[in-house]
Amino acid sequence: MFYRQAGDFKTTYRDDIQTFPLKQDRWGYYIVLAIAFLVVPFFINDYWTSAVMLPFLIYAIASLGLNILTGYCGQVSLGTGGFLAVGAYACYKIMTAFPDLNIFIVVLLSGVITAAVGMLFGIPSLRIKGFYLAVATLAAQFFLVWLFNKVPWFYNNSASGQISAPERSMFGFAVTGPNADAPVRYLFCLTFLVLLAWVARNLTRGRLGRSWMAIRDMDIAAEIIGVNPLKSKLSAFAVSSFFIGVAGALFFSVYLGAVEVGEAFGITQSFLVLFMIIIGGLGSIFGSFAGAAFLVLVPVLLKNIMVNWLGWPTDIAVHIEFMVVGGLIVLFLIAEPHGLAQLWRLAKDKFLLWPFPH
Amino acid sequence: MSPDVLYTIEVILNGLMAGVMYSLVALGFVLIFKASGIFNYAQGVMALFAAMTLVGIQNGQVPFSHLINAIFGTHIHHFGWQLPAIVAILLTVVVMIIFAILVERLVLKHLVNQEPIILFMATIGLAYFMEGFGDLMWGSEIKTLDVGLPQGASLALEEYTLKWAAEGSEYYGMYLDKLDMVAALVALALVITLSLFSQYTKTGRALRAVADDHQAALSVGISLRKIWVITWCIAGVVAMVAGVMWGSKSGVQFSLSLIALKALPVLILGGFTSIPGAIIGGLIIGVGEKLFEYSIGPLIGGATENWFAYVLALFFLVFRPQGLFGDKIIERV
C-alpha cells in the first residue's frame, strides 16, 4: 500500500542509479543506520556484545570480502582462515612495533598487508579454476597457520605462542585490551563494517565490479571482449583479502583480545565464512549481512534452547548444531541456491504489488 | 651400506605406506567424480562414520544413547553383546548402502544439472551433517578399533635389515608398521577388484559408460539414478576400508575426517578421473612429505607435513592443471 515506486520521480541520472531507488528503502536504511549508531550502544551489555554483536559485525566484514572473491568474481577460496590470521598477526606486529599509531590506522594497515599476501596466493588463479583453485587456496590456509605457529618472530617470542592485544584507545576511550567497554568495541567494529560495506557496494557496481562479474560468468568470453583477467582476478583477490584482513585484525584485537592461531583461524573458519555467503546469497551485499547474522544467531539460539531450556548436555547440543547447519546448507542449495538475499528480493517484489497483485 | 642410505630407504618406504593410506581415501573421491561429476567432500566423514558404526556395532553400543538418556533421563549405553568382526563389517556395509540410497533420494536427486561447485558445497553441508549425526549416534569420544589386524613393528624385517648396515655402525634395523603393510595389500586388492569389476561385469560397464558421457549412457537405457546409488555404495565401502585402516592405526576420532583434505592434493597430482592416478598421486605425496620432513623439516621447525602436500599440489597445478593422468581440459566459449 505504502511501498510503491509511484510518485517517486527521478529527475537526474544520479537519482536513477542510486543504491536504494525506492524512497521507503532509503528511509529504512537511514533508520537502521540511526538505530545501529545511536540507540543500540546505550542498550547492549557485555553478553550481547561478545556473543552476538561483535561476531556478527566481524563475520559480516569477512563475508563481504569472501563474497567479492567468490560471489562476484567466481573464484572459490578455502583460505579465509589463513587470511584472517594474516590480518590478526599483522595487526599484532604493527601494534607492538608502533605503540603510538592510532588503532584505526593499524587495522587498515593490517588489511593492506593481507591484501598483498592475498594477491600472492591469488597468482595461481590465473592458470587454474574451480576445485583446483579451491585446493590451491587450502595451501594458503595450512601454510600460513603453520608459519604463524612456527616462526617466533610473529608472536614476539612469547612463551605461550599466543598473541594478545595491548590496550589502545581512540578519542580517550579504550578500544582494545581488557578495559575496553562494550559500546566502544561495538561502535568501532560497526564503523568499519559500514565503511567497508559502502566501499564494497560501490566497487561492485562500478567498472571493476563489472569486470569481476564478467570473469565469473565466463572468463574466456570476458577476455575476448577486452577484460584483462590478470587485473580483475588479482584485484578481486586484493580487495577480498583486504576485507578479510580487516576482519581478522578486529577479530583478534577487539573481539577476542588473545588468540592462538591454530584454534582461532583453522580450516573451520574458512568453511564457516563460506557457509555464510552460501546461505546469505552469492554475489549480494545484503546476503553477506544476512548470512553472517543467520550463522551467528542459529548456534546461540540452539544452544539456548537445548542447554538452558531443555537442560541437555553441551556436547549433544554441539552435535545437533553441526547437523542443523549442515542440513541447512543442503536445504538452501536445493530450495534456494541464491540464498536469503533472493528470498528478501522476492518478498520485496511481492510487497510492491500488495494488496493488488494483478 | 651406510646407515644414512638405509635411513633414507626407510623414510621412502614409510612414505610409500602413508601414501597408500592417502590413496585409499582418494580412490573414493575418484569413483564418485567419474560417475557423477560430483566432488564429494564428505568422503572423509564417510570413512569416519563407517569406522564409528563398525566400532559401535561390534561393541553393542545403543545408537543415540546419549540423546535418549538426555531426553528420558535413562542410563542405557550397551546392549551387552560383542559381535565378531566379520559380522560387524557386513552390518556396516549394509548401513553404508542405506546411507548411499538416502543421499541419492534426499540430496542428489534435487541437484541434478546444478553447477559442479554447487554440488561440491552441498557435499560440504553433507559432511557437516554427518559429522554431527555420527557423533550423536555413537558418541564423540575416541574409540579403539580392533578387527584383528596385526599391529606394531615388524620384527622380522628389523632383524633382516640389521645385517645390511656396515660392520660397526650404529644401526638397529628398519622400522615398518605391520598395519601399513596390510593396508598396502588391501589397497592393492581393492584396486584389482575394482578394475576387474568395471571391466568385466555388466554394472561395471554401465558405470564406465556413465563416466564417459551421461547423455549417451541415458540414451542406451542406463538408469543414471541407479548408477549413482551403486557408485555411492561402492564409495561407501571404500570409505569403510579406509576408515578401518586409519581407525586401527590412530583410533577412531574426529581428526579422521580431515584425511579428506589430505586426499585433495593427491587428487590434483593424479587427476580427478584416474584410478591409477589416485594411487600414484598418493604415493608421490606420501614419499614427498616424508622425505621433505626428514631432510628439510628440522631446518625450518618441523611439522611440515601439515602443508607440504598442498604447496606441492599448488606448484604442480601451475605447470600441469589437469594432473598427471587426468583428461586434458578443453574450454570453449
Interface residues (C-beta under 8 A of the other chain):
Chain A: V76 P124 R127 I128 G130 F131 Y132 A134 V135 A136 L138 A139 Q141 F142 F143 V145 W146 N149 K150 V151 M218 I220 A221 I224 I267 F271 L274 F275 I278 L310 G311 W312 P313 D315 I316 V318 H319 I320 E321 F322 M323 V324 V325 G326 G327 L328 I329 V330 L333 I334 P337
Chain B: F39 H66 L67 A70 I71 V107 H110 L111 Q114 P116 I117 I118 F120 M121 A122 I124 G125 L126 A127 Y128 F129 M130 E131 G132 F133 D135 L136 S140 L258 L261 L264 P265 L267 I268 F272 I300 G301 G302 A303 T304 N306 W307 Y310 V311 A313 L314 L317 V318 P321 E331 R332 V333
